[in-house]
Structure formats: C-alpha cells, structure tokens
Amino acid sequence: MKILVLTHNYPSVSKPAEGVFLHRIYKEIKNKVEIQVILLKPSFGMPKIRSLYSYDGISVYELNYFRPRGRIFNSLDGIFAISTWSILCKLINKHDVIHGHWQVETGPLCMLLSKFKGLPFIISVRGGNIFSKGKITLYSIFSKLIFNNADLVHSHGKNNIKFLNKQYNVPKSKLIFIPNIIFSERNIKKSFAKKVSHKKNTSILFVGIDNKRKGLLDAVLAFNKMDKKTNLHFNIITNDCTKHYLKCIKGIISNNKQITVHSPVKPNHMDSFFRNAKVFLFPSYNEGVPNAVIEAMMMGCNIICYDIPGIRGIIRHRINGRLVKVGDINGLVKELEWYLTDNNSQEVYQYQEYNKKFIERYYNTNKIKISYLKMYSNLYANS
C-alpha cells in the first residue's frame, strides 16, 4: 500500500523539531506501508520542487507553492497551494490513499486530487483553531467543505472528535481517534521509574511557539510576580522568535538571570528539560490536544494551564493538574506557588499517578501503530 501525505510541517536536517510528532508515526509504520511525504511551503515565486530528501528512510518532496507576501493571505494557504497542481499530478504514482494534515491548508488539494485520481482521502485535524472560529467564517466554511468530502476525519484528541461531531456535524462513522506517538515505550517506562514526584528542584518550564496565542507573555508575567526564591529558574523552549516576542517579551526577560530562553532545541534533547522541570507552565489561549502537555504529563511534571476546551480533555482541575481562568495572571502565580510548597506531596503524587495511567492507556506506541495501519488498510479495502 502506498500513502501520499500532504503536510505543512515535517522534519529535515536543518529543522529536526518541525513536524516531529507526525514523523514519529510514519517512522513506526514505514516498513509496513510505503510513505511519500509532500511538504508544502509558501513562496513568492513560481511553484517548484525545492528539494527531495530522505529523513529516517522516508522520502520527502519539499514543494513550494505561490503565495503573495503579507499575513492577510495566510488563511488562504489551502487555496494558494492549488498552484502546485500540475507538479503534484506528476508526483502521484500508484498511490492508494491520500492523507492530508491540517484541514484548511492541505484540504483543498486533497479533495481535488481525490476526485481527479479516484482515491480515498483522510484529513487530520490539528484542533486549536476549530475551537476559536465562529460558524460563519472562511475557516469554518472551508473546514466543513473538506470534512463533507473526506472519507475519514482523523484527530489525535478525543475532545476534538466530540467537537467535530457537535460543531461541524461530522457523522461519528467518519470520525476516528488515534493519538500521536509521544516518546518510545522505553522512555515512558524510564520516566515513571524515576519517581519524579519527589523532584527537589524548582525549575519551571514552558514549551511552544512564542506568539500571543500560546500565552508565553502571560507565563513570563506570572513568573515575575512570584515571591522569588534564589534557586527558582524558568526555562523557555521556543523554536520561533516572532515579532510578538521581540516587541512584548524580550525586553521583560533580557536582564533576568532566572529566565533562560533555549532556541532551538533538538527533539532528542527535550526529555531532559521535561525530566528536570518541577512545573510545566502552559497558559495557551487556543489548543486542540497540545503534544507538549502530553509530554509533560508523561515526564511527571506538575501542570498548570488555562481552562480552555482543548486542555479540558486531558487536564482536570485538581485531578491531574491545575486549571486557571484565561487571562488570570494572579491565578497562575497562585498555582505556581502552591506547587512549590512542601505540604502538598500527597496530592501531587495522586496527580502523577493519574497521568501515568492516562499515558499507559492512550499512548502505547504499538497500539497507535496498529491503529494507523488498520485505518489505512480498511479505507483502501472499502474504496
């Protein structure tokens, strides 16, 4: 079986962290099915194949599509990507299934290729934007069109599945939940074997892009309002330095020796940051199922997030973490200081036991691998 994958995010030697979760899945199943990745990237120029490379034995075509300059055009990426049509038609060769990741970016191409070549297609939903867009927006209209034409709609979060059914009226028969692969089974067992609930350090960690939506500014403001301890440190891991960072955050942290920004960090170096952090602070405003939070759960971090739809599916307040009202900086400070006290070890231990069972239930690598192969084979057999 040959799978054509269309995505805007996939790793390369120069950018190993980009699309790493997607790559982990395909790396696991590459010996059972043939994977061909088309990495779509915008460019102010004629569409062309920019490069062809192999990453862990998976061939990747980096394909540039025409898009005018300016952020106003970002939301129309899926439409502009159709400019690669003639090139894509030449690249399709005896493929059996098309799988697009991120519906409004790759969805229009998947839909047209599916109809033109008579191939079934799956669309995967990242999740964050579906919770924040109204029903009458370009995003929602395009999304619904793609969902209606897709043979399957996949998401890595159960909360996303419920929302797709309720908000977008995607029938349950078309919806499929398969989580992402987070780490290897060896790392999962190693993490929990460390008994990380007994961490003595006071390191706080944030992982994510630094735009306003991810809440990095809120995290920094909360840290600066805390009653500081001499050994308290805040590690920020971000692979992008946006205008928001340069304008709103850099000046606040530039002279603070208790804050360190790490950018970029290779995927195989990430686990040490999670393992050494006592608190994972992630006050994002808009999420589907954030992989960074799943990683933090697995690595035994104590978790603080804003109370938003995509987070509620994995973090329950005072069950396995702490949730704070969106925008409540003082609430973040309160929860940070609670985690750093010495009289809550039993409750924190219960949080981490809950997370251990959650990870073992949903994030077994072999089960995820089997689910992906079954999804493809069933769709191919019924096409």
C-alpha positions as CSV (number, residue, x, y, z in Angstrom):
1,M,0.0,0.0,0.0
2,K,1.3,3.5,-0.9
3,I,0.3,6.6,1.1
4,L,0.6,10.1,-0.2
5,V,1.0,12.5,2.7
6,L,0.4,16.3,2.3
7,T,1.5,18.4,5.2
8,H,3.0,21.9,6.0
9,N,5.2,20.5,8.8
10,Y,7.8,17.8,8.6
11,P,11.3,17.4,9.9
12,S,14.5,18.0,8.0
13,V,18.2,18.0,8.9
14,S,18.1,21.8,9.3
15,K,14.7,21.8,11.2
16,P,14.5,18.5,13.1
17,A,11.8,19.7,15.5
18,E,9.3,20.7,12.8
19,G,6.5,18.2,12.5
20,V,8.3,15.7,14.7
21,F,5.1,14.1,16.0
22,L,3.9,13.3,12.5
23,H,7.3,11.8,11.6
24,R,7.3,9.6,14.7
25,I,4.1,7.9,13.4
26,Y,5.4,7.3,9.9
27,K,8.8,6.2,11.1
28,E,7.0,3.4,13.0
29,I,4.9,2.2,10.1
30,K,7.3,2.7,7.1
31,N,8.2,-1.0,7.0
32,K,4.5,-1.9,6.6
33,V,3.4,0.7,4.1
34,E,5.1,3.0,1.6
35,I,5.1,6.6,2.7
36,Q,5.6,9.6,0.3
37,V,5.6,13.0,2.0
38,I,4.8,16.2,0.2
39,L,6.0,19.1,2.3
40,L,4.1,22.2,1.2
41,K,5.9,25.6,1.8
42,P,4.7,29.1,0.6
43,S,7.0,31.2,-1.6
44,F,6.6,34.4,-3.5
45,G,7.6,32.8,-6.8
46,M,6.6,30.1,-9.3
47,P,5.7,26.7,-7.8
48,K,8.6,24.2,-7.9
49,I,10.1,21.2,-6.2
50,R,12.7,22.9,-3.9
51,S,14.3,19.7,-2.7
52,L,14.0,16.0,-2.4
53,Y,15.5,14.4,0.7
54,S,15.3,11.3,2.9
55,Y,14.6,11.5,6.6
56,D,15.0,8.2,8.5
57,G,14.3,6.4,5.3
58,I,11.2,8.3,4.3
59,S,11.3,10.4,1.1
60,V,10.2,13.9,1.3
61,Y,9.5,16.4,-1.5
62,E,9.6,20.0,-0.4
63,L,7.2,21.7,-2.8
64,N,6.9,25.4,-2.9
65,Y,3.6,27.0,-3.8
66,F,2.9,30.6,-4.8
67,R,1.5,32.9,-2.1
68,P,1.6,36.7,-2.0
69,R,3.5,38.3,0.8
70,G,1.5,39.5,3.8
71,R,-0.1,37.9,6.8
72,I,-3.6,38.6,5.4
73,F,-3.0,35.8,2.9
74,N,-2.1,33.2,5.5
75,S,-5.6,32.0,6.0
76,L,-5.9,31.2,2.2
77,D,-2.9,28.8,2.2
78,G,-5.0,25.9,1.0
79,I,-6.3,27.8,-2.0
80,F,-2.8,29.1,-3.0
81,A,-1.4,25.5,-2.6
82,I,-3.5,24.5,-5.6
83,S,-0.9,26.4,-7.7
84,T,1.2,23.2,-7.4
85,W,-1.5,21.1,-9.2
86,S,0.5,20.2,-12.3
87,I,3.5,19.2,-10.3
88,L,1.5,17.1,-7.8
89,C,-0.2,15.3,-10.6
90,K,3.2,14.2,-11.9
91,L,4.3,13.1,-8.4
92,I,1.3,10.8,-7.9
93,N,2.3,7.3,-8.9
94,K,0.2,4.3,-8.0
95,H,-0.8,5.8,-4.6
96,D,-3.7,4.1,-2.8
97,V,-4.7,6.6,-0.1
98,I,-4.2,10.4,0.3
99,H,-3.7,11.8,3.9
100,G,-3.8,15.5,4.5
101,H,-2.7,17.1,7.8
102,W,-4.3,20.4,8.8
103,Q,-7.6,20.7,7.0
104,V,-7.7,24.2,5.6
105,E,-4.0,24.1,4.5
106,T,-3.9,20.8,2.7
107,G,-7.6,20.0,2.5
108,P,-8.5,21.7,-0.9
109,L,-5.6,19.9,-2.6
110,C,-6.5,16.5,-1.0
111,M,-10.1,17.0,-2.1
112,L,-9.3,17.8,-5.7
113,L,-6.7,15.1,-6.0
114,S,-9.1,12.6,-4.5
115,K,-11.7,13.4,-7.1
116,F,-9.3,13.6,-10.0
117,K,-7.5,10.4,-9.2
118,G,-10.4,8.5,-7.7
119,L,-8.5,7.9,-4.4
120,P,-9.9,7.9,-0.9
121,F,-8.6,10.7,1.4
122,I,-8.2,11.2,5.1
123,I,-8.0,14.7,6.7
124,S,-6.3,15.1,10.1
125,V,-7.4,18.0,12.3
126,R,-4.8,19.7,14.5
127,G,-7.6,21.2,16.6
128,G,-6.6,24.5,18.0
129,N,-8.4,26.7,15.5
130,I,-11.6,24.7,15.4
131,F,-12.4,25.8,19.0
132,S,-11.9,29.5,18.3
133,K,-13.6,30.1,15.0
134,G,-17.2,31.0,14.6
135,K,-19.6,29.1,12.3
136,I,-19.7,31.8,9.7
137,T,-16.0,32.4,8.9
138,L,-13.8,31.4,5.9
139,Y,-12.0,28.9,8.2
140,S,-15.2,27.2,9.2
141,I,-16.8,27.2,5.8
142,F,-13.6,25.7,4.2
143,S,-13.3,23.2,7.1
144,K,-16.9,22.0,6.7
145,L,-16.4,21.6,2.9
146,I,-13.3,19.4,3.5
147,F,-15.0,17.3,6.2
148,N,-18.0,16.7,4.0
149,N,-15.8,15.4,1.1
150,A,-13.3,13.4,3.2
151,D,-13.7,9.7,3.5
152,L,-12.4,9.9,7.1
153,V,-11.7,12.7,9.5
154,H,-8.9,11.9,12.0
155,S,-7.8,13.7,15.1
156,H,-5.3,12.9,17.9
157,G,-7.6,14.2,20.6
158,K,-10.9,12.8,21.9
159,N,-12.1,16.3,22.8
160,N,-11.6,17.3,19.1
161,I,-13.7,14.3,18.0
162,K,-16.6,15.4,20.2
163,F,-16.3,19.0,18.9
164,L,-16.2,17.9,15.3
165,N,-19.3,15.9,15.7
166,K,-21.2,18.6,17.6
167,Q,-20.0,21.8,15.9
168,Y,-19.3,20.7,12.4
169,N,-21.9,17.8,12.2
170,V,-19.3,15.3,11.1
171,P,-21.0,11.9,11.5
172,K,-19.4,9.6,14.0
173,S,-19.0,7.0,11.3
174,K,-16.4,9.3,9.6
175,L,-14.5,10.2,12.8
176,I,-11.5,8.3,14.0
177,F,-9.4,9.0,17.1
178,I,-5.8,7.9,17.1
179,P,-3.4,9.8,19.4
180,N,0.2,10.9,18.5
181,I,3.2,8.9,19.4
182,I,4.9,10.9,22.1
183,F,8.1,9.0,23.1
184,S,9.3,5.4,22.8
185,E,8.0,2.8,25.2
186,R,11.5,2.7,26.7
187,N,11.3,6.4,27.6
188,I,7.8,6.1,29.1
189,K,8.9,3.3,31.4
190,K,12.1,5.2,32.2
191,S,10.2,8.4,33.1
192,F,7.8,6.8,35.5
193,A,10.5,4.6,37.0
194,K,12.3,7.8,38.1
195,K,9.6,8.6,40.7
196,V,9.6,12.1,39.5
197,S,7.0,13.1,42.1
198,H,10.0,13.5,44.5
199,K,11.7,16.2,42.5
200,K,13.5,18.7,44.7
201,N,14.3,21.3,42.1
202,T,12.3,24.5,41.5
203,S,12.6,24.7,37.7
204,I,9.6,25.9,35.7
205,L,9.3,25.0,32.0
206,F,7.4,26.5,29.0
207,V,7.5,24.8,25.6
208,G,5.8,26.3,22.5
209,I,5.9,29.0,19.9
210,D,6.1,32.5,21.3
211,N,3.2,34.2,19.7
212,K,0.4,35.7,21.8
213,R,-1.9,32.7,21.4
214,K,0.4,30.4,23.2
215,G,0.5,32.5,26.3
216,L,4.2,32.9,26.7
217,L,3.9,36.6,27.8
218,D,1.4,35.5,30.5
219,A,3.8,32.9,31.7
220,V,6.6,35.4,31.9
221,L,4.4,38.0,33.7
222,A,3.3,35.3,36.2
223,F,6.9,34.2,36.9
224,N,8.0,37.8,37.5
225,K,5.1,38.3,40.0
226,M,6.1,35.3,42.1
227,D,7.8,35.5,45.5
228,K,11.2,34.7,44.2
229,K,13.5,32.0,45.6
230,T,17.2,32.0,44.9
231,N,17.1,28.6,43.2
232,L,13.9,29.3,41.2
233,H,14.5,29.2,37.4
234,F,12.3,29.5,34.3
235,N,13.3,27.6,31.2
236,I,11.6,28.7,27.9
237,I,11.9,26.5,24.9
238,T,10.7,28.1,21.6
239,N,11.7,27.4,18.1
240,D,10.4,30.7,16.7
241,C,11.2,34.3,17.6
242,T,8.3,36.2,16.3
243,K,7.6,39.9,16.2
244,H,5.4,39.4,19.3
245,Y,8.4,38.1,21.2
246,L,10.7,40.9,20.1
247,K,8.1,43.5,20.9
248,C,6.5,42.2,24.1
249,I,8.7,39.7,25.8
250,K,12.4,40.2,25.0
251,G,12.7,43.4,27.0
252,I,11.0,41.9,30.0
253,I,13.4,39.0,30.3
254,S,16.6,40.4,28.9
255,N,18.2,41.2,32.3
256,N,16.5,38.4,34.3
257,K,19.1,35.8,35.2
258,Q,16.4,33.5,36.5
259,I,14.9,33.1,32.9
260,T,16.7,31.3,30.1
261,V,15.4,31.0,26.5
262,H,16.5,28.0,24.6
263,S,16.0,28.1,20.8
264,P,16.1,25.8,19.0
265,V,16.3,22.5,20.9
266,K,16.7,19.2,19.1
267,P,13.9,16.7,19.8
268,N,16.3,14.1,21.4
269,H,17.3,16.8,23.9
270,M,13.8,17.7,25.0
271,D,13.3,14.9,27.5
272,S,16.0,16.2,29.9
273,F,14.2,19.6,30.1
274,F,10.9,17.8,31.0
275,R,12.5,15.4,33.4
276,N,14.2,18.3,35.3
277,A,11.2,20.6,35.5
278,K,9.1,20.6,38.6
279,V,6.3,22.6,37.0
280,F,5.2,22.8,33.3
281,L,3.5,26.2,32.8
282,F,1.4,26.4,29.6
283,P,-1.2,29.2,29.6
284,S,-2.2,28.8,26.0
285,Y,-5.3,30.6,24.8
286,N,-6.2,28.1,22.0
287,E,-5.4,24.4,21.7
288,G,-6.6,21.2,20.3
289,V,-4.6,18.5,22.1
290,P,-1.1,20.0,22.8
291,N,1.6,17.5,22.4
292,A,3.8,19.4,24.8
293,V,1.3,18.9,27.6
294,I,1.1,15.2,26.9
295,E,4.9,15.1,27.1
296,A,4.9,16.9,30.4
297,M,2.3,14.5,31.8
298,M,4.4,11.6,30.8
299,M,7.6,13.0,32.3
300,G,5.9,13.6,35.6
301,C,5.8,17.4,35.5
302,N,3.2,19.3,37.6
303,I,1.0,21.1,35.1
304,I,-0.7,24.5,35.0
305,C,-2.8,25.5,32.0
306,Y,-5.6,27.9,31.2
307,D,-9.1,26.4,31.3
308,I,-9.8,26.1,27.6
309,P,-11.6,23.3,25.6
310,G,-8.6,21.6,24.1
311,I,-7.0,21.3,27.6
312,R,-10.0,20.1,29.4
313,G,-9.9,16.8,27.5
314,I,-6.6,15.9,29.1
315,I,-6.2,18.0,32.3
316,R,-8.8,18.0,35.0
317,H,-8.6,20.6,37.7
318,R,-7.2,19.1,41.0
319,I,-7.4,15.6,39.5
320,N,-4.2,15.6,37.5
321,G,-3.2,19.3,37.3
322,R,-4.3,22.8,37.8
323,L,-6.5,24.9,35.5
324,V,-6.8,28.7,35.7
325,K,-9.3,31.1,34.1
326,V,-8.0,32.5,30.8
327,G,-6.0,35.7,31.3
328,D,-5.8,35.4,35.1
329,I,-2.1,36.1,35.8
330,N,-2.6,36.2,39.6
331,G,-4.3,32.8,39.3
332,L,-1.2,31.4,37.5
333,V,1.0,32.9,40.3
334,K,-1.2,31.3,43.0
335,E,-1.0,27.8,41.4
336,L,2.8,28.1,40.8
337,E,3.4,29.0,44.4
338,W,1.1,26.1,45.5
339,Y,3.2,23.6,43.6
340,L,6.4,24.9,45.1
341,T,5.2,24.4,48.7
342,D,6.3,21.4,50.7
343,N,2.9,20.3,52.2
344,N,1.1,19.0,49.1
345,S,3.2,16.0,48.2
346,Q,0.3,13.5,48.5
347,E,-2.0,15.4,46.2
348,V,0.8,16.0,43.7
349,Y,1.6,12.2,43.8
350,Q,-2.1,11.5,43.0
351,Y,-1.9,13.8,40.0
352,Q,1.1,12.0,38.6
353,E,-0.4,8.5,39.2
354,Y,-3.5,9.6,37.2
355,N,-1.2,10.8,34.4
356,K,0.7,7.6,34.4
357,K,-2.4,5.6,33.9
358,F,-3.7,8.0,31.2
359,I,-0.4,7.7,29.2
360,E,-0.3,4.0,29.5
361,R,-3.9,3.7,28.3
362,Y,-3.8,6.1,25.3
363,Y,-0.1,6.4,24.3
364,N,1.1,2.9,23.8
365,T,3.3,3.1,20.7
366,N,2.4,-0.3,19.4
367,K,-1.3,0.3,19.7
368,I,-1.0,3.6,17.9
369,K,1.0,1.9,15.1
370,I,-1.6,-0.8,14.7
371,S,-4.4,1.7,14.6
372,Y,-2.8,3.7,11.9
373,L,-2.2,0.6,9.7
374,K,-5.8,-0.5,10.3
375,M,-7.1,2.9,9.3
376,Y,-5.3,2.8,6.0
377,S,-6.0,-0.8,5.2
378,N,-9.7,-0.5,6.0
379,L,-10.1,2.6,3.9
380,Y,-8.2,1.0,1.0
381,A,-10.2,-2.2,1.1
382,N,-13.5,-0.2,1.1
383,S,-12.5,2.2,-1.7
